């Protein structure tokens, strides 16, 4: 627990000021974290980033992450994002022939789904920061941290009924509900410090929904790790595992927050 807290404090001290500053440092940070997350997702299946399909996956992720305000970078060349995605799919499928099915359709599908899994979350992370405002980024971060902490401590103190033992044996229904309650409390407190442009009833509903789907995002990554029989997605963050382990909830929360806003 001590190592986990130290890592969280150090990471927050680096991460939060860059989010607050925004602009190019924020974009670089998002691209870096998303790239590491993709590397971890591919590695779980035994696919390596420094291979032809791995580098193609990385390139496609970088294209996918280009925010709306910078889309001219592609359109200046006469292409759209979707056209580049189609081209990448054709290249992936061509590679299955070139390798005589050592890299097969299943690998292509996993690579593409991994790009979407990681890319959608970080794309909307950037969109919310650039379009909606930094207050909504901090709102999302704080309610997910409140959800995680509330679920952990309330689950340890009161948890008896298992939430989904086949996927995550330590999670309990009591912890699940406790996480939602803590998130709602933190969300309401945030209205005293930031303009979220939501009435209290709407804020409570939105926060509860985001808390639920944040925990679903955590379960999705747990299911992925259990499928590939790995404990953590990586070892970059002592006490936390990898980047995917740390951002799994937010990959669900930021797209949903964008839609709700």
C-alpha positions in Angstrom: 0.0 0.0 0.0 2.9 2.4 0.9 4.5 1.9 -2.5 1.1 2.3 -4.2 0.5 5.7 -2.5 4.0 6.9 -3.2 3.7 6.1 -6.9 0.3 7.8 -7.1 1.6 11.0 -5.5 4.6 11.2 -7.7 2.5 10.4 -10.8 -0.1 13.0 -9.9 2.6 15.6 -9.3 3.8 15.2 -12.9 0.5 14.4 -14.5 -1.9 17.0 -13.1 0.2 20.2 -13.9 0.6 19.1 -17.5 -3.2 18.6 -17.8 -3.7 22.0 -16.3 -1.2 23.6 -18.7 -2.6 21.9 -21.7 -1.3 22.7 -25.2 1.6 20.7 -26.7 2.9 19.2 -23.4 -0.5 17.7 -22.8 -0.8 16.3 -26.3 2.7 14.7 -26.0 1.7 13.2 -22.7 -1.5 11.7 -24.1 0.3 10.3 -27.1 3.0 8.8 -24.8 0.5 7.2 -22.4 -1.7 5.9 -25.2 1.3 4.4 -27.0 2.5 2.6 -23.8 -1.1 1.3 -23.2 -1.2 -0.1 -26.7 2.1 -1.7 -26.2 0.8 -3.4 -23.1 -2.4 -4.5 -24.7 -0.5 -6.1 -27.6 2.1 -7.7 -25.4 -0.6 -9.5 -23.4 -1.3 -11.5 -26.6 2.3 -12.0 -27.4 2.3 -9.3 -30.1 5.3 -7.0 -30.0 5.2 -3.3 -30.9 8.6 -3.4 -32.7 7.3 -5.5 -35.5 5.6 -4.6 -38.8 2.0 -5.1 -37.5 3.0 -3.5 -34.1 4.4 -0.4 -35.8 1.4 -0.3 -38.1 -0.9 -0.5 -35.0 1.1 2.4 -33.4 0.9 4.5 -36.5 -2.9 3.9 -36.8 -3.3 4.8 -33.1 -1.5 8.1 -33.6 -3.7 8.9 -36.6 -6.8 8.0 -34.6 -5.7 10.3 -31.7 -5.4 13.4 -33.8 -7.9 15.8 -32.2 -10.7 17.6 -34.2 -8.9 20.9 -34.0 -5.8 19.4 -35.7 -7.6 17.3 -38.3 -6.3 19.6 -41.1 -2.9 17.7 -40.8 -4.6 14.8 -42.6 -7.0 16.7 -44.8 -4.2 18.8 -46.2 -3.0 15.6 -47.9 -6.5 14.9 -49.3 -7.4 12.0 -46.9 -9.7 11.4 -44.0 -9.2 9.4 -40.9 -11.5 6.7 -42.1 -9.7 6.3 -45.4 -6.4 5.8 -43.5 -8.1 3.2 -41.3 -9.2 1.3 -44.4 -5.7 1.4 -45.8 -4.3 0.1 -42.5 -6.8 -2.8 -42.6 -5.7 -3.7 -46.1 -2.1 -3.6 -45.0 -2.8 -5.8 -42.0 -4.6 -8.4 -44.2 -1.8 -8.3 -46.7 0.6 -9.1 -43.9 -1.3 -12.3 -43.1 -0.5 -13.5 -46.6 3.1 -12.4 -46.4 3.7 -14.3 -43.2 1.7 -17.4 -44.4 -0.8 -17.0 -41.6 1.8 -16.7 -38.8 0.1 -13.4 -38.3 -3.5 -14.3 -38.9 -7.1 -12.9 -39.0 -7.4 -13.3 -35.2 -4.2 -11.2 -34.8 -5.5 -8.6 -37.1 -8.8 -8.4 -35.2 -7.0 -8.2 -31.9 -4.7 -5.4 -33.1 -7.6 -3.3 -34.5 -9.7 -3.8 -31.4 -6.7 -2.9 -29.2 -6.3 0.3 -31.2 -10.0 1.2 -30.6 -9.9 0.2 -27.0 -7.0 2.4 -26.2 -7.6 5.1 -28.8 -11.3 5.9 -28.1 -10.6 6.7 -24.5 -7.5 8.9 -25.0 -9.1 10.6 -28.0 -12.0 11.8 -25.9 -9.6 12.6 -23.0 -8.0 15.1 -25.4 -11.3 16.3 -26.9 -12.8 17.1 -23.5 -9.6 18.9 -22.4 -9.5 20.9 -25.6 -13.2 21.5 -26.3 -15.1 21.3 -22.9 -12.5 22.6 -20.5 -10.0 21.4 -18.0 -12.6 21.4 -15.2 -14.3 18.4 -16.8 -11.0 16.5 -17.0 -10.4 17.0 -13.3 -14.0 16.1 -12.6 -13.6 12.8 -14.4 -10.3 12.1 -12.7 -11.5 12.9 -9.2 -14.7 10.9 -9.4 -12.9 7.8 -10.7 -10.2 8.1 -8.0 -13.0 8.5 -5.5 -14.7 5.4 -7.0 -11.5 3.3 -6.8 -10.7 4.4 -3.2 -14.3 4.1 -2.0 -14.7 0.6 -3.6 -11.4 -0.5 -2.1 -11.8 0.7 1.5 -15.6 0.1 1.8 -15.1 -3.3 0.2 -12.4 -4.3 2.7 -14.4 -3.0 5.6 -17.9 -4.2 4.7 -17.6 -6.4 1.6 -19.3 -9.8 1.8 -21.0 -10.5 -1.5 -18.7 -11.0 -4.4 -19.4 -8.8 -7.4 -18.0 -10.9 -10.2 -15.6 -13.6 -8.8 -15.0 -15.2 -12.2 -13.4 -11.9 -13.4 -12.2 -10.1 -10.3 -12.3 -12.2 -7.1 -11.6 -9.4 -4.7 -14.4 -7.0 -5.8 -17.6 -7.0 -3.8 -21.1 -5.6 -4.3 -20.7 -3.5 -1.2 -17.5 -2.0 -2.6 -19.2 -1.4 -5.9 -22.0 0.6 -4.3 -19.5 2.3 -1.9 -17.5 3.5 -4.9 -20.6 5.1 -6.5 -21.5 6.9 -3.2 -18.0 8.3 -2.8 -17.9 9.4 -6.4 -21.2 11.3 -6.0 -20.0 13.0 -2.8 -16.8 14.1 -4.5 -18.7 15.3 -7.6 -21.0 17.4 -5.5 -18.0 18.9 -3.6 -16.4 19.8 -6.9 -19.3 22.1 -7.8 -18.0 24.5 -5.1 -14.7 24.8 -6.8 -15.5 24.4 -10.6 -18.2 25.4 -13.0 -19.5 22.1 -14.3 -22.7 23.7 -15.8 -24.9 21.0 -14.3 -27.7 21.1 -11.8 -27.2 19.1 -8.7 -29.8 16.4 -9.6 -28.2 16.0 -13.1 -24.7 16.0 -11.6 -25.7 13.2 -9.2 -27.1 11.1 -12.1 -24.1 11.8 -14.4 -21.6 11.0 -11.7 -23.3 7.8 -10.7 -23.4 6.6 -14.3 -19.8 7.5 -14.9 -18.8 5.7 -11.6 -20.7 2.6 -12.7 -19.0 2.5 -16.1 -15.7 3.3 -14.6 -16.0 0.1 -12.6 -17.1 -1.7 -15.7 -14.0 -0.5 -17.5 -11.9 -1.9 -14.7 -13.7 -5.2 -15.0 -13.2 -5.3 -18.8 -9.4 -5.0 -18.3 -9.5 -7.6 -15.6 -11.3 -10.0 -18.0 -8.7 -9.3 -20.6 -5.9 -10.1 -18.2 -7.6 -13.2 -16.9 -8.1 -14.4 -20.5 -4.4 -14.1 -21.2 -3.4 -15.2 -17.7 -1.4 -12.2 -16.7 -1.5 -10.4 -13.4 -0.8 -6.9 -14.6 -0.7 -5.2 -18.0 2.8 -4.0 -17.2 5.3 -3.0 -14.5 5.9 0.7 -15.2 4.1 2.0 -12.2 5.2 0.2 -8.9 2.2 -0.9 -6.9 -0.2 -0.1 -9.8 1.0 -2.3 -12.6 1.0 -0.8 -16.1 -0.6 2.1 -17.8 -3.7 0.1 -18.8 -4.1 -0.9 -15.2 -4.2 2.8 -14.2 -6.3 4.1 -17.0 -8.7 1.2 -17.6 -11.6 3.0 -16.0 -11.0 6.3 -17.7 -11.0 4.6 -21.1 -14.7 4.1 -20.5 -15.4 7.3 -18.6 -14.1 9.9 -21.0 -16.1 8.8 -24.1 -19.2 8.5 -22.0 -18.7 11.9 -20.4 -18.3 13.4 -23.9 -21.6 11.9 -25.0 -23.4 13.0 -21.8 -22.1 16.5 -22.1 
